Amino acid sequence: MPKRSFDMLVGTAPARILPANPKRKSYAIVNNGSAIIYLGGDAGVTVESGEPLLPGEMVSDDTDDEDVWAISGSADQDVRVTEIIKRE
């Protein structure tokens, strides 16, 4: 299966980590930073409403093909993302 991997910085403003993709088979997100990041399904994610991902933790999902957004209470948190795409 084709995959794409990348890293990005998440800070105190919501950032779209993955755009919606109907061809997505699964994804994995690793918090490689030093502070908690919070995940949600849209640009309204906040540190109060998002699902926390602690430093060093990973989350994966094989059912979600919608947008994935993140925010942190601290600037410049390193996030690693891998997305597996279904073959045509």
N, C-alpha and C positions, 0 to 999 in steps of 0.2 A: 504494500500500500504506500502511496506517496505520502510524505510527511514534510512539514516545515517546522523549523525550530528557530527561535529568536529570543533575544533578551530586550527588556525595556525598563525604563525607570517609571515608577509610580510615586506620585507625591500627594499633596494636599488638595488637589483638584481631581475630579473623576476622570479616569482615562479608560478608553475602550481597549481592552487587551485583545479581544477577538471579535471580529464582525460576525454577524449571523451568516451561516454557511450550511445550506441544506445538504451539501455533499460531505459534511464532517462526520466521520465515524467516531472519533473520540478526541479528547484533549487532556493535557496535563499542565498544571501550573505549579511552579516551585517558587516559594518566597525565599530568595537568596539574599535578602536584605537583613537589616538589624532591627526592624520594627514590624509590628503587625500590619498586614494589609487586609482590606475588607473587600469582599467580592459581592457583586450584585448583577442584576440583569439589565440595568439601564443607567443613564447618566444621572439619575437621582440617588445613586448609592452614596451613603454617608458612613462615617465611622460608627454611628449609632445603629444604622439599619443593615449594614452589610454583614456577610458571613466572614468571621475572622479566620485568617490564615497566618499562623505564627511563624516567626523566622525559622527557616530550615524545614518547614512542613511542605507537603505536596498535596494537591487535590487533583483528582481526575474524574472524568465523566464520559460515559459512552451513550448518553441519551439526549444531551443538550446541543441543539444546533443554532441556538439564538445568540445574541450579543452577550459578551462577558465584559463587565466593567470592574474597575478596582479603584480604591482610594486608600490613603494612609494618613495617619496623624503626623507623619514626618516626611520631609522631602527626600527625593532621590532614592527610593527603595528599589533594589535590583530584583526583577521578576523574570524568570525563565519560562518560556511557553513552548509546548510542542503540540501540534495539531496533526492528526491523521485524517487523510482524505480518502473517501471511497473511490475505488476505481470505477471507471465508466463501463 
